[in-house]
């Protein structure tokens, strides 16, 4: 089932053809109505632009019509609100001892699934791990990996300050997952060429959404590095065969708020 047009609703405004990034809709149908080109199924990237753009709801795609789509409601955030969200986001490394409701995490994941992906592949899968016992166990595995790297590959370990993280752990301080109550991991098929960027963008969406809800997140870089290099971590995560992690975030309620925006490096841009 492909693209179908309700000719009684269609106004022949050509918006669906103009919006189609694959250019597989033409105005060659009845009385100049939109129609898909021959063989369009192989060229369609499943973006849904044609369905989303039609003001009269005349177009259906793969059996999905306007009734199956959520309306775009509410006001757009103001420039000031967006500026506050982006500039006010901080990488949170201290959390309250307060787990989030599963429904709150589900809300963040629902928003993150609207992140763009190459060819609209949508390859992202999620793993959510909660609870101190599980997360402390993962931190301990990362520390074991760090000890191994300090001994076997000091050129990598030294600039990443693995020795400090290990010393902190041995002193009872977790510099791996920072006491966060949750870890959210984005994974996908290792062979999927769209997966690295898609997972990174989806995690970025989730991080900004968390900030917008007054929550905190921080990229778990140490853990994610270990997840792709250290067999004990791979065993602990137990991802499906052929899947790998492309990024992970600590998640929870920040221990405190921030009052100002520290300066950043000036924009470095070349105009041509």
Secondary structure as UniProt FT lines:
FT   STRAND          3..5
FT   TURN            7..9
FT   HELIX           15..19
FT   TURN            21..22
FT   STRAND          25..26
FT   HELIX           30..32
FT   STRAND          35..36
FT   TURN            38..39
FT   HELIX           40..43
FT   HELIX           49..53
FT   TURN            55..56
FT   STRAND          59..61
FT   TURN            62..63
FT   HELIX           66..68
FT   HELIX           79..88
FT   HELIX           102..112
FT   TURN            113..114
FT   HELIX           118..120
FT   STRAND          125..130
FT   HELIX           132..152
FT   HELIX           154..159
FT   TURN            160..161
FT   HELIX           162..170
FT   TURN            171..172
FT   TURN            178..179
FT   STRAND          182..189
FT   TURN            190..191
FT   TURN            193..194
FT   HELIX           195..212
FT   TURN            213..214
FT   STRAND          216..219
FT   HELIX           221..227
FT   TURN            228..229
FT   HELIX           231..237
FT   TURN            241..242
FT   STRAND          243..252
//
